[in-house]
């Protein structure tokens, strides 16, 4: 029985490749910095087409909503060099992130996320 529950935890999650960056960040709660360090997101405040991200290590990033940005590509392709030690991202979250797959014509477009937030 224990093997079955472990198998379900590491099952792949599918998201659309061209999903809105803010929706993707809200769902994944991870941010790759320019140096390639993966941070955990504590808080995200949206202001129109930009947002302010506060990480668990109290770093502050101002980002733009772009599907073609470096961060969007790095999140989709899972490119990072190291994990922030101050953010203390748990192993289960990294495993869940590594099992996530992005497909162009299959997967959640995260449109249900924005509807839930508006109500």
N, C-alpha and C positions, 0 to 999 in steps of 0.2 A: 504493500500500500504506500509506503514512503516513497518508492521510486516513481509512482504515478503522480504524486503531488509535486515532486521536483521537476518532472517532465512538463507539467502544466505551467510552472513558474517561468521556465526558460523558453516557452513557446514564442514564436515570432509574432511581432506586432507589425502591421502594415499601415503605412501612411502614404498619402500621395506625394509625389516628388515635388510638385509645384505648389505646395500649400503655403499659405500666408506665414511669414516668418514669426510674427507676434503670436499667432495661434500655436505654432510649433514650439516656441520657447515656453509658452504657458503650459503646454502639455509635458514637455521633456524636463523642464526646470534645470537645464544645463547651459553653460555659455563658454565657448572657446575664445580665449583672449588672443591677441595678435602674436604673443610669444608661444602659443600652442598649449597653454595651460587650461585645463578644463575646470571651470568653477561651478559651484552649486548656487542656484538663484534663490535668494531669500524673499525679494520683493521686486515687483515690476510695475512701474507707473507709466501708463500710456498717455502721450500728449500729441494727438493727431497722428502724423506720419513718423514721429519719433517716440522713443521710450527711454526711460531711465531704469537701469537694472542695478540693484544693490545685491551683492553676493553675500554669502555667509562669512567671508573674510573681510567684509565691509569695503570691498572695492566698488567703485561706481563707474558704470559704463553708460554712455549715451549712444543709442543705436538708431538706425533708420530702418524702416520696414521695406526690405528689398529681398526678392527671391533669389537674385543673382549675386548677392553679397558674399564676401569671403566667409563670414560666419555661417550663412545659410548652406553654402557648399560644404564647409567643414562639418557641420552637424549632420547633413545628409550622408556624407562619405565617411563619417566617424574618424576624422583626422584630428588627432591631438597628440602632443608629445609627452605630457605628464599631467597628473591630477593634482589640484591644489591641496596641500596638506592642511592649510588653515580651514578650508571649507569642509573637510572630512566627509567626502562623498562616500556613502556606504557601498560595499561590494555588490549588494543585490541591485542597486541602482545602475551601476556600471554594467552588470550582466544583462539587465533589462534593456539598457541602451544598446549594448552590442548585439542583442537579439532583434532589435528593431530593424525593419527593412523598409525601404522607400521604393515604390513602384510608380510608374507614370500613369497606368490605367487601372490600378487596383489598390484598394486600401481606403482608409478613412480620410476625408478631406477636412476633418475637424470643424465642419460647419456647425455641428451640434454643440460644440463648446461655446461658441459665441452666442448662440441662442439661449443657453442656460445662464450665461452671465448677464444677459440683458433682462431676464425676467426676475 
